[in-house]
Amino acid sequence: MSYRGESQIFLESAGVSIGDSVKIIKKDICYEGMILDRSEESDDKHIVLKLDNGYNIGLEIHDTKLELIKKGDKPKIELKPLDIEKDPTKQEVSIISTGGTVASVIDYKTGAVHPAFTADDLIRANPEILEHANIKGNAVLNILSENMKPEYWVKSARAVADEINDGAYGVVVAHGTDTMHYTSAALSFILDTPVPVVLTGAQRSSDRPSSDAFLNLLSSVTAAKSDIAEVMVCMHATDNDSFCSLHRGTKVRKMHSTRRDAFRSINVCPIAKVQNGNISILDKETEYKRRTDGEVILKDSIEPNVAFIKSYPGISGELIDYHVDKEYKGILLEGTGLGHCPEDIVPSIERATESGIPVVMTSQCLYGGVNMHVYSTGRKLISAGVISAGDMLPETAYVKLAWSLGQTDNLNEVRNIMQTSIAGELQDKLSLKHFLI
């Protein structure tokens, strides 16, 4: 039983379990139906009842009388495996899940939910994707995206590589949206892929009429069959269901907590538009890696012991010293403006670099880039050994620093890697036309 606390005591005191038929009296109104399960995150003040007319209602247990009518079994779904033959005229697209209920099947007769992630589940929830590809499903992780760790980036990258080596024409990675841009950056550096790798998610769950899950998934399958052999993010481009954008994995960021078009390319144009099963390149001058018959290359060493520090008025050098004393291997500093921080923490930064700890400077402004040659504080930071992140997003720079330290512990080599564009994360020239207004 997923009920807990007061609601669990309320049910147990009447000898009632999930699946039992009951009578509930509340404020002189009588309800009859079946007790349904609730999610583990629900409060302990309510119960859920499926009425005989098929509707579910929630009832507060306060001042409520409960009477057992008939014992029953806990509702469950028994799904037979689908017997679908592969279409030899279609390519195979692998869809990897990193967590969450990406494809849930709801039995509206019982209210039970089947949350397992398999190819069959995907097809049941989104049968239209069979019109575009043969689908293979693989659950790699089962975590909320805020619980993502560098070690999980590696696990996900290896799973993607396995699918490509197993013949996948393209790979879609279903991911929670909150940290999806971190993972897309990590996969961009870890994987040298000969086929498209497309991350997607949903801002609104699939049980809501306004869900963006279906269009995002369908557009991602379309993108996985394209000739753009990069790590990308595919999400709604507008707040309606008109089309999706394909963003480069190292230049994308979640910019809104709830909107369906939350993901935006920063300092660049999205690579392409996906609409009605078609892909249109948005900027003809955009260079992107094209599909090949080559092998996937993994460079999956990651140094997780990297600090991500935001500069703010009143920040103390003790914060830098702490990470030096704790033997962190790298520090990503998100500075103000062109890449600044208070002058009084520069000695601590210099101590870090002299200890062989690379300190990388990015900007809180997101748009534009770092230029520490303009003002005196910036020049002092350069003298202290700080590495410029150019126009890299802070999250991308953090991920790249962790990845760079996985490749080498030589400070000069780390500097060279950080200042060399590997997956389109750095640009020589910036354009004002990409500023989000």
N, C-alpha and C positions, 0 to 999 in steps of 0.2 A: 504493500500500500504506500502511495506517495503522499498521503495525508500525514500531517505531523501536528504536534502540539495540541491545541484546543480542539481542532477539527477531528483529529484522530481519536481523542478521548470521547468526543461527542458521538462518533460512529460506534466505537467499541462499547460504550455504555448501553447502546441499544442492540448490540450483537449484530451490527451491520457491517458488511464488507463491500468492496467494489464489485459491481455486477449484481448486487441484490436489488429486488424490487421493493420499493418502500412507499410509505405515505408520509408526507410532510405537511404540517399545519403551521402556518405563520400568519398572524394578524387575521384570523378567521378565514383565511384562504387555504384550500387543500390542494396539494400537488401530489400526483402519483407518477412514478417513473423509476428509472434505474440509476443507481449511483455510478458515476463515472470517475475515472482516475483524474488526477491533476498533475501538472508539472512540479518538479521538485522545488522550483523557485517561487511557487505560489505561497500566499500567506496562509495562516492557520485559522482564519476566521470565517471561511466560506467552504461550501461543498458544491459539487456540480451534479445536476440531475438531468437525465435525458427523459423528456416527456414522451407520452405515447404518440403525440403528433409528430415526433421526430426532432423537435427543437431542444436545444440544450439551454439550461438556465443556471445561473449561479445564485445561491441562497446564503445569506448570512446566518450563522448558527445561533446568534443571540436571540432569545425569546422564541425559539423554534422547537416544536415537538416532532419527534421522529418515531415512526412505527414500522417494523419489518413486516412486509407482506409475504415475501417468498425469497428463499435463498437462491442465489444464482452464481454462475461462474464469471470470473473476471474476463471482460471482453478481450479478445485477441484476434489478430488477423492471421489467417492461414493463406498464404499466397503461393500458388503453384508456379514453378519456374516457367518462364516464357519460352516457347519453342519457336524461335525466329531464326530463319536461315540468313546467313550473310548474303548481301547483294554483291555479286562479283563486279558490278559496274561502279560500286562506290568505294571510296577510300575508308580506312579504319582510323578513327579518332579516339584516342584514349582520354578519359576524364578522370583526373586524380582529385580526391577529396582530402583536405587537410583538417577538416573539422566542421561541426555544425550539421544540422539536418538539411542537407542540400536538396535531397529528393525525398519527401515524405508522402506516404500514401495514407489517406484518411478513410476509414470505414464509417460512412455517415449513418449507418444503421446502429452501430455500437459506440461511435465516438472514439474508438481506439486508433492509435497512430503507429505506423510501422516506420521507424526511422533509419533502418539499415541502408547502407550505400552500396548498391551493386548496379551493374549495367541494367538489370531488369527493373530496379527501382527508378532509374533515370528515365527509362522508356515508358514506364507506367505514368510517371508524372509529366513527361514531356514527349509524347509519342511522335510529335512532329519532327524531332531531330533525326528520326530514321529516314526521313526523306532526303537528308543531306549527307549522311555518313553511316557506316557501321560503327556502333558504339561499344567501347570496352570501358568498364568502370573499375576503379581501384581505390580503396580507402587506405591512405597512408598514415594519417593522424586523425585524432578526434579531440581537438582542442578549440577553445575560443581564441580568436585571433590576438587578443591582448596577452595571451599566454604563450605566444610564439617566442622561440629562442633561437640563437644562432645554430645550435645543433640540429634544430628542426629544419632550418634552411638547407643544411647539408642532406638531411634525410629526404627532403622533398626533391632536391636536385638529383639525387641518386635514383629516386623513383621515376623521375622524368626521363633520365638517361636510359633506365631499364626499358621503359615503354618504347623509346625511340629505337633502341637496339633490337627490340622485339618486333619491329616493323611498323610502328605507328606512323601514319602519314603526318600527324600533328598531335599536339598534346594540349589539353585544357586543364588548368589547375583551379579547382573551386576553393575559394578562400574567404574568410571573414574580411570585411572591408576595412576595419580599423587599422590594421598593420599590413595591408596588402601591398602598399608601395614599398615597404621595407623588403618584403619577400621578393617582389619583382626586381628590385635592385640587386638583391643577393643572387638570385638565379641568373641575372644578366652577367654577373662577374664569374660565377662558378661554372656556368655552362657555355660552351662554344657549340651551339646547336645548328644542325643542318636543316631543321624544320621549324615551323612556328611553335612557340610555347606561349600560351595565352592564359593569363590569370583573370578570373572573373568572380563576382560575388553578387550579393543583393543587399540593397539598403532596406528593403521591406520584405518581410517573410512571404513565402509563397501562398499562405492561407489568406492574405489580404488582397482585396480587389485591385489595389494600386501597386501590387508587387512588380518589381523590375526583374525578378529572377528569370522568367521565361525568355524575354527578349535578350537579356545579357548572355544567357547560356546558348541560345540559338545563334546569336551573332558571333559568339566565341568559337563555336563549331565551324561556322563559315570562315572565320579568320584562320583557324587551324589548318584549313585546306589551301590557304593562299600561298604565295611564293615569298612572303615576308618572313625570313628565317631569323627572327629575333624573339627575345622575351618581351611580351607586351601585356598591357592591361586593357580589357575590353569592358566598358561600362556605358550606361546611358549618356548620351551627349546633351539631351534636353530633359526637362522635367515631365515631358510626355513620352509616348512610346514611338516616336518618329524614327530614331536611328541611334546607333552606338558609335563611339569613337574608339579607335585603336591608339593607345598611348605607348610611347617607348618606355620600357620598364625602369629606366634610370631617370626619366624626366617627368614623372607623374606624381601627383600628390592628392590625397583626400582633402578637399577644401570646404566641406560642409558636413555637419553631423547627421543630417537627415535627408537632404534632397537626393533625388535619384540621379541627378547629374553632378554628384559630389566630386568626381575625379576630373582633374584638369591637367593638361600638359603645361609645364612651367618653363618660360623663356623660349619655348618652341611651339610649333603647330603640331597637333596630333598627326600621326603618320597617315591614318586613313579613316574613312567613314564606312560603316557597315550598315547597309539598308536593303531590305528585301532580298537577302541572299547574295548581294553584290558588294564588292569592295572598291572604293574609289580613293586613290591617293590624293591627299589634300594639298600638298605642296610639291610641285613637280621638281623642285630643287632638293627635296629631302633625299638623302642617301640612306639606303637601308640594305641590310644583308639579305641576299636572296637564297632561296631554297637550293640545296645541292644534294648530291648522292653520297656526300662524305659521312664520316663517322662523328658522333658526338664526343666532345672532349670535356672531361671533368677536371676542374682545378678546385677541389672541395676542402682545402685546408682553411680553417677559420680560427682566428684568435678571438675568443669571446670576451676577454678581459680588457675591454675598451670603454672608457668613460665618455658620456655625452653630456656636456656642461653648457648651460645657457648663461651668457653674460647678462648682468642686470645691475642697475644702480645700487651700489652698496655691496657688491660681491667681494668676498675676501680672498686673498691669496691662499688662505688656509685650505680652501676648497681644492685648489690645485695641489697644494702640499700633501693633503690627505691621500690623493690618488697616487702621488709619487711614493709616499711612504708605504702604501698598500701594494706597491709594485704592479700597478696597472701597466699594460703594455703600450697603450696609446690613449690620447685625449683628443676628442673632437670638441672644439669650442665654437659655439654658435654666437658670433659677435654681433655688434650693432652696425648698421650702415654698411660701409665699405669693408668691414671686417675689423672692428675696433672692440676694445675692452678698457676698463679703467687702468690708468698707467701704474697704479700701485700694485697691481697683480703681475706686472711684467717680470719682476725678479723671480717670482714663483714659476712662471712659465719658462724662464731661462734655466731655472734649476731642473725642470723636467727635461728639456731638450739636452742639457749637459749630462743628464743621467741616461741618455739614449732612448728617451720616450718621445716619439713623434707627437707634436701638437699641430693639429690641422684647424685652420680658420675658415669658417663659412659665415654666411650672413642670415640674420633673422628676417631680412626683407623679402627673401624668396626670389622675387624678380630682380634682375640685374646680377651683379657678381661682386666678388671680393677684389679690392685694389688697395693694398696696404702701402702703396708708394705715394699717395696723395697727401696725407696728413702725418704729423710728427709721431703720433702714437702708432700708426701703422708701420712707419719706418723703424721704430723701436722694436716692434714685434718681429719684423723681418730680421733685425740684428739678433734677436733672441732665438732665432732659428725656426720661427713659426712657418708652416707650409700653407700656402694659399690653396683654397679649394675651388678657385675660379667661380664659375656659375653653377657649380653642383648644388643640388638641394641638400640641406643639412642631413636629412635621413639617408640620402644616397651617399654622402660623404662619410657618414658614420659607418655604413655597411661596407663601403669600399676600404676604409681604414682597417676594419676588422679582417676583411679578406686579404688586404695587402700584407698585414702582419702574419697571416697564415702562409704567405708565400716566402717571406724573408723577415729576418729580425735585424737586417742592416738598415740603419737610419737613412743613408743616402739612397739605397735601393727603394725604400718605402717612399721617399720623397719623389723619386722618378716615377714610380707607379702611380702615385696620387696625382701627379701633374701630367699624366699621359691618358688621353681618352681611349678607353678600352671598349665601352659599350654605348658610345654616344652620350656619355654623361658630361662631357666638357665641350664647350664651343669656343672658337677663336673670336667670333664676332657676335654681338648681341643686337637684337632688333627691338625697338620700342613697340612694334605692332603686336607683340604677343602679350602685352601687359593686360591682366584681367581687370576689367572695369564693369 
